[in-house]
Amino acid sequence: MDPHPELQPTENDAPGETPEPPQRMTKRQILTLISIASVNFSSMICYSILGPFFPNEAVKKGASQTVIGLIFGCYAICNLLGALILGKYIVQIGAKFMLVMGLFVSSVCTILFGLLNRVPAGAAFISLCFIVRSVDAVGFAAAMTSSFAMTAKIFPNNVATVLGSLEIFTGLGLIMGPPVGGWFYQSFGYEVPFMLLGCFLLVMVPFNIYVLPVIEAEPSKDSFLRLLMKTKIVLLCYVIFTLSAGLGYLDATLSLFAIDTFGLSPGYVGLIMVGLSLPYCLASPLLGYFADKYPVTRSWFMVIGGTATGIGFWFLGPAPFFNISSHLWLLVLMLAIIGFSLGMTAIPTFPEIITCAYDLGYEEGLSTLGMVSGLFGAFWSLGMFYGPTVGALITQNLNFQWAAVVQGSLAFLGAFFLAVCYFYQQPQERSDRRATGDRQTDETTALLSAG
């Protein structure tokens, strides 16, 4: 891990002079990593807590399966808009202020969401669910966009490694959210899980105010639109969309499917969801290390990961055309495969988009990193809208199995397009390298002849 980008060799180093070796991380940098890890953990545990029991609670309050999907989906739409706007203006707002305010907004909204069981069933309950989730989504977008950008700014040469390590805490949040939420709901009722987690988020606010560094930067004139003019970035954004669509679909439908099919309680449903989060959590640091150490592996990680994700979703139900009956062990196994393959696909996407942005001539700095973070967050949110809304609609009109087939097909499609893109680009890149080498050889020959 390279915590001191300023100690890297630069153009100003004298030829043949060995730069000073990187020093160990300072206390400030370690605290910054702890801060960002706390943001990842707390944000994801608050997000994932709803899965085991909220759909069932919402049904009692008069919400249909489609409306439940829309409640999950509205969070994603507001997250999308927030990520784009906040990613564009991160320099003007300030990365630290954005992160701290995002945490504060999320903490307040989490506590308010815990009070919604006191609202009358029907239109009042559903409307307030939409309002609170929408505001919470903007806070989440602020916290995550700034944390991604700050991480990439502080560790520019090890983005995948650091993000992979931080994904341990994202995974822990996803792992702990469903069982903790399901257990507290089963033991103490609807309000207690939200109150505890909301207060935990609130405590993190002063900690991050004290720990996080202030990053000064100049705003850039570059835009999101020029990023999306590059085919590879569009494909990477589609892959991000498929990943979050799958997760969003599972959030909105898996608990009801498991309860109806296997007769499980919300607490046991939360434990099943650990099968998805644990492999992702354990694999992310290793995948991040390989993605940084061997950048050429990023492309094929995403292709193989997308293919494995598709297979996992097709056998999750399993698909009706396989003529295989549903088994609990098969469900847990496929969730584990999906979790691991999501890590293979997701970890390399962020550094790949950063590399593409720099290849397009974007300035290296917080402004570009903010736009890349915003773009990542926007397409992730788009998938989080599509997954629960369309997935719930298909589940309501057909069944869980066919909805899982659709999600798996999206992942297969992303893997296929990426493979075609890489096969097409490799000969072109080799040709460019040969052309560059020929130019350098000609220049060297001319200099020797002149000497």
C-alpha positions in Angstrom: 0.0 0.0 0.0 1.4 3.4 -0.9 0.1 6.0 1.5 2.5 8.7 0.3 1.9 9.6 -3.3 4.1 12.6 -3.0 7.1 10.3 -2.5 6.7 8.7 -5.9 9.3 9.3 -8.7 8.5 12.5 -10.5 9.8 14.2 -13.6 11.9 16.4 -11.4 14.0 13.5 -10.1 17.5 13.5 -11.4 18.2 10.7 -13.9 19.5 7.6 -12.2 18.7 9.0 -8.8 16.8 6.6 -6.6 13.9 8.4 -4.9 13.5 8.0 -1.2 11.5 4.9 -0.2 7.9 5.5 0.9 7.6 5.9 4.6 5.0 4.1 6.7 1.6 5.5 7.0 1.2 8.4 9.4 -1.2 8.4 12.2 -3.4 10.9 10.3 -3.6 8.7 7.3 -4.4 5.6 9.4 -7.2 7.6 11.1 -8.4 8.7 7.7 -8.7 5.1 6.6 -10.5 4.2 9.8 -12.9 7.1 9.1 -13.7 6.0 5.6 -14.1 2.4 6.8 -16.6 3.6 9.4 -18.5 5.4 6.7 -18.7 2.3 4.5 -19.7 0.1 7.5 -22.3 2.3 9.0 -23.9 3.3 5.6 -24.2 -0.3 4.4 -25.5 -1.7 7.7 -28.2 1.0 7.7 -29.0 0.2 4.0 -29.1 -3.6 4.4 -31.1 -3.7 7.6 -34.4 -3.4 5.7 -34.1 -6.6 3.7 -35.3 -9.3 6.2 -38.4 -7.6 7.7 -39.4 -4.3 6.0 -41.1 -6.0 3.0 -43.3 -8.0 5.4 -44.0 -5.0 7.6 -44.9 -2.9 4.5 -47.4 -5.6 3.4 -49.1 -5.3 6.8 -49.4 -1.5 6.2 -51.2 -2.0 2.9 -48.2 -1.9 0.4 -48.2 -4.2 -2.6 -45.1 -6.0 -3.8 -44.7 -3.4 -6.6 -45.0 -0.5 -4.1 -42.4 -2.1 -1.9 -40.1 -2.3 -4.9 -40.7 1.4 -5.7 -39.9 2.3 -2.1 -36.5 0.6 -2.5 -36.2 2.1 -6.0 -36.9 5.7 -5.0 -33.9 5.5 -2.8 -31.8 4.7 -5.8 -33.2 7.4 -8.0 -32.5 10.1 -5.5 -29.0 8.6 -4.9 -28.4 8.8 -8.6 -29.3 12.5 -8.9 -27.4 13.2 -5.7 -24.2 11.4 -6.9 -24.1 13.2 -10.2 -24.7 16.7 -8.7 -22.4 16.2 -5.7 -19.7 14.5 -7.7 -19.6 17.5 -10.1 -19.4 20.1 -7.3 -17.3 18.2 -4.8 -14.5 20.8 -5.0 -16.9 23.7 -4.4 -18.7 22.0 -1.5 -15.6 20.4 0.1 -15.1 16.7 0.3 -14.9 16.6 4.1 -18.0 18.8 4.6 -19.9 16.7 2.1 -19.0 13.4 3.9 -19.9 14.7 7.4 -23.2 16.2 6.3 -24.1 13.1 4.5 -23.6 11.0 7.6 -25.7 13.5 9.7 -28.6 13.4 7.2 -28.5 9.6 7.0 -28.5 9.3 10.8 -31.6 11.5 11.2 -33.4 9.7 8.4 -32.7 6.3 9.9 -34.2 7.3 13.2 -37.2 8.8 11.5 -37.7 5.6 9.5 -37.9 3.7 12.7 -40.9 5.8 13.8 -43.0 5.1 10.6 -44.7 2.1 12.3 -46.7 4.6 14.2 -48.1 6.1 11.0 -51.6 4.9 9.9 -51.6 2.2 7.2 -52.2 3.1 3.6 -51.3 6.3 1.8 -49.8 8.1 4.8 -47.4 5.3 5.6 -46.4 4.8 1.9 -45.9 8.5 1.3 -43.7 9.0 4.3 -41.6 5.9 3.4 -40.9 7.6 0.0 -40.0 11.0 1.6 -37.7 9.7 4.3 -36.0 7.2 2.0 -35.4 9.9 -0.7 -33.8 12.3 1.7 -31.7 9.5 3.2 -30.5 8.6 -0.3 -29.1 12.1 -0.9 -27.2 11.8 2.4 -25.9 8.4 1.5 -24.8 9.8 -2.0 -22.9 12.6 -0.3 -21.0 10.3 2.1 -20.1 7.6 -0.4 -19.2 10.0 -3.3 -16.8 12.0 -1.1 -15.3 8.8 0.5 -14.5 7.3 -2.9 -13.0 10.5 -4.1 -10.9 11.0 -1.0 -9.6 7.5 -1.0 -8.5 7.7 -4.7 -6.9 11.1 -4.0 -4.9 9.9 -1.0 -3.9 6.5 -2.5 -3.7 7.2 -6.3 -1.4 4.3 -7.1 -3.2 1.7 -5.0 -6.9 2.5 -5.6 -8.1 -1.1 -6.1 -6.0 -2.4 -3.1 -7.3 0.3 -0.7 -10.9 0.1 -2.0 -10.7 -3.7 -1.8 -9.5 -3.5 1.8 -12.3 -1.0 2.7 -14.8 -3.3 1.1 -14.2 -5.5 4.1 -16.2 -3.0 6.1 -18.8 -2.6 3.3 -19.2 -6.4 3.4 -19.3 -6.4 7.2 -22.2 -3.8 7.0 -24.0 -6.0 4.5 -23.3 -9.1 6.6 -24.4 -7.7 9.9 -27.3 -5.6 8.7 -29.8 -8.4 7.8 -29.2 -10.7 10.8 -28.9 -7.9 13.3 -32.0 -6.2 11.9 -33.9 -9.4 11.7 -33.0 -10.4 15.3 -33.7 -7.0 16.8 -37.0 -6.8 14.9 -38.0 -10.3 16.1 -37.0 -9.6 19.7 -37.9 -5.9 20.2 -40.1 -4.8 17.4 -39.8 -2.5 14.4 -38.4 0.7 16.1 -35.3 -0.7 17.9 -33.1 -1.6 14.9 -33.5 1.8 13.4 -33.0 3.7 16.6 -29.7 1.9 17.5 -28.2 2.3 14.0 -29.3 5.9 13.7 -27.6 6.8 17.0 -24.5 4.9 15.9 -24.4 7.0 12.7 -24.9 10.1 14.8 -21.9 9.3 16.9 -19.7 8.9 13.8 -20.3 12.5 12.8 -18.1 14.2 15.4 -15.5 11.5 15.0 -15.2 12.2 11.3 -15.1 16.0 11.9 -12.0 15.5 14.0 -10.3 12.8 11.9 -10.8 13.7 8.3 -8.3 15.9 6.5 -9.3 18.9 4.5 -8.4 18.5 0.8 -7.8 21.7 -1.2 -8.4 21.5 -5.0 -9.3 23.5 -8.0 -12.6 22.9 -9.9 -12.3 21.4 -13.3 -14.1 22.4 -16.5 -14.4 18.7 -17.7 -17.9 17.1 -17.8 -19.6 13.8 -17.3 -20.7 13.8 -21.0 -17.2 13.6 -22.3 -16.6 10.6 -20.1 -19.6 8.8 -21.6 -18.2 9.4 -25.1 -15.7 6.5 -24.6 -17.2 3.1 -25.4 -15.2 1.3 -22.6 -16.5 3.7 -19.9 -20.1 3.1 -21.1 -19.6 -0.7 -20.9 -18.1 -0.3 -17.4 -21.0 1.8 -16.3 -23.4 -0.9 -17.7 -21.5 -3.5 -15.7 -21.9 -1.4 -12.5 -25.6 -1.1 -13.3 -26.0 -4.9 -13.6 -24.2 -5.5 -10.2 -26.4 -3.1 -8.2 -29.6 -4.3 -10.1 -28.9 -7.8 -8.9 -28.4 -6.7 -5.3 -31.5 -4.4 -5.4 -33.6 -7.2 -6.7 -32.5 -9.5 -3.9 -33.2 -6.8 -1.3 -36.8 -6.4 -2.4 -37.7 -10.1 -3.1 -35.5 -12.6 -1.5 -36.9 -12.4 2.0 -40.5 -13.0 0.9 -39.4 -15.8 -1.4 -37.5 -17.5 1.4 -40.3 -17.1 3.9 -43.0 -18.4 1.5 -40.9 -21.3 0.1 -39.0 -22.5 3.1 -41.1 -21.1 6.0 -38.2 -19.2 7.5 -38.4 -16.5 10.1 -37.0 -13.0 9.4 -34.0 -13.8 11.6 -33.1 -16.9 9.5 -33.6 -14.9 6.3 -31.0 -12.4 7.6 -28.6 -15.3 8.1 -29.2 -16.5 4.6 -28.2 -13.1 3.3 -24.9 -13.5 5.0 -24.2 -16.1 2.3 -24.1 -13.3 -0.2 -22.1 -10.8 1.8 -19.4 -13.0 3.4 -17.7 -14.2 0.2 -17.7 -10.6 -1.1 -16.2 -9.3 2.1 -13.5 -11.9 2.3 -12.5 -11.8 -1.4 -12.4 -8.1 -1.9 -8.9 -7.3 -0.4 -7.2 -10.1 -2.4 -9.0 -9.1 -5.6 -8.1 -5.5 -5.1 -4.4 -6.4 -4.5 -4.3 -8.4 -7.8 -6.1 -5.7 -9.7 -3.4 -3.2 -8.6 -0.4 -5.6 -8.9 -1.4 -6.9 -12.3 -3.7 -4.3 -14.0 -4.1 -6.6 -17.0 -6.2 -8.9 -14.9 -8.9 -6.3 -14.3 -10.5 -6.9 -17.6 -10.8 -10.6 -17.2 -11.8 -10.4 -13.6 -14.9 -8.4 -14.8 -15.7 -10.8 -17.7 -15.4 -14.0 -15.5 -17.2 -12.3 -12.6 -20.1 -11.2 -14.8 -20.4 -14.7 -16.2 -20.4 -16.3 -12.8 -22.9 -13.8 -11.5 -25.2 -14.8 -14.4 -24.9 -18.5 -13.6 -25.6 -17.8 -9.9 -28.8 -15.9 -10.7 -30.0 -18.6 -13.1 -29.7 -21.3 -10.5 -30.9 -19.2 -7.6 -34.6 -20.0 -8.1 -33.6 -22.0 -10.0 -34.7 -21.1 -13.6 -38.0 -22.8 -14.6 -36.4 -24.3 -17.8 -33.9 -26.3 -15.7 -36.8 -28.3 -14.2 -35.0 -28.3 -10.8 -37.0 -27.8 -7.6 -36.0 -25.1 -5.1 -33.7 -26.2 -2.2 -32.4 -24.1 0.6 -28.8 -25.4 0.2 -28.9 -24.5 -3.5 -30.1 -21.0 -2.7 -27.3 -20.4 -0.1 -24.7 -21.8 -2.5 -25.8 -19.6 -5.4 -25.8 -16.5 -3.1 -22.2 -17.3 -2.1 -21.2 -17.6 -5.8 -23.0 -14.3 -6.6 -21.2 -12.6 -3.7 -17.7 -13.7 -4.8 -18.3 -12.9 -8.4 -19.7 -9.5 -7.5 -16.3 -8.8 -5.9 -14.5 -9.9 -9.0 -16.5 -7.6 -11.1 -17.0 -4.6 -8.9 -13.5 -4.0 -7.5 -11.7 -3.3 -10.8 -14.4 -1.0 -12.3 -13.5 2.1 -10.3 -9.7 2.2 -11.1 -10.5 1.2 -14.7 -12.8 4.3 -15.1 -10.1 6.5 -13.5 -7.6 5.2 -16.0 -9.9 5.8 -18.9 -10.6 9.4 -17.7 -6.9 10.2 -17.5 -6.4 8.7 -21.0 -9.0 11.1 -22.2 -6.9 14.0 -20.8 -8.8 14.7 -17.6 -6.7 16.5 -15.0 -5.4 14.4 -12.1 -7.1 15.7 -9.0 -10.1 15.8 -6.7 -12.4 17.3 -9.3 -11.9 14.4 -11.8 -12.1 11.8 -9.0 -15.3 13.4 -7.8 -16.8 13.1 -11.3 -15.7 9.4 -11.5 -17.2 8.8 -8.1 -20.4 10.5 -9.1 -20.6 8.5 -12.3 -20.0 5.2 -10.4 -22.6 6.2 -7.8 -25.1 7.2 -10.5 -25.0 4.0 -12.4 -24.9 2.0 -9.2 -28.1 3.9 -8.1 -29.7 3.3 -11.5 -29.3 -0.4 -11.0 -30.6 -0.1 -7.5 -33.7 1.5 -8.9 -34.2 -1.0 -11.7 -33.5 -4.1 -9.6 -36.2 -3.8 -7.0 -38.8 -2.1 -9.1 -38.6 -4.3 -12.3 -37.6 -7.3 -10.2 -40.6 -6.9 -7.9 -42.9 -6.3 -10.9 -41.7 -9.5 -12.7 -42.0 -11.4 -9.4 -45.6 -10.2 -8.8 -46.7 -11.0 -12.4 -44.7 -14.2 -12.9 -42.5 -15.5 -10.1 -39.2 -15.1 -8.3 -37.5 -17.6 -10.6 -38.2 -15.8 -13.8 -37.1 -12.5 -12.3 -33.8 -14.1 -11.3 -33.3 -15.3 -14.9 -33.7 -11.7 -16.1 -31.1 -10.4 -13.6 -28.7 -13.2 -14.6 -29.2 -12.4 -18.3 -28.2 -8.8 -17.7 -24.9 -10.0 -16.1 -24.2 -12.4 -19.0 -24.8 -9.5 -21.5 -22.3 -7.2 -19.7 -19.6 -9.9 -19.6 -20.1 -10.6 -23.3 -19.9 -7.0 -24.4 -16.8 -6.5 -22.2 -15.1 -9.6 -23.7 -15.8 -8.3 -27.2 -14.4 -4.8 -26.3 -11.2 -6.3 -24.9 -10.6 -8.6 -27.8 -11.1 -5.7 -30.1 -8.8 -3.3 -28.1 -5.9 -5.7 -27.6 -4.6 -5.7 -31.2 -5.1 -2.0 -31.4 -3.1 -1.4 -28.2 -0.3 -3.7 -29.4 -0.2 -1.7 -32.7 0.0 1.6 -30.7 2.8 0.2 -28.6 4.7 -0.9 -31.7 4.2 2.5 -33.3 5.5 4.2 -30.2 8.5 1.9 -30.1 9.3 2.6 -33.8 9.1 6.3 -33.2 11.5 6.0 -30.2 13.9 3.8 -32.2 13.9 6.4 -35.1 14.6 9.2 -32.6 17.4 7.3 -31.0 19.0 6.5 -34.4 18.8 10.1 -35.4 20.5 11.3 -32.2 23.3 8.7 -32.5 23.8 9.6 -36.2 24.0 13.3 -35.2 26.5 12.5 -32.5 
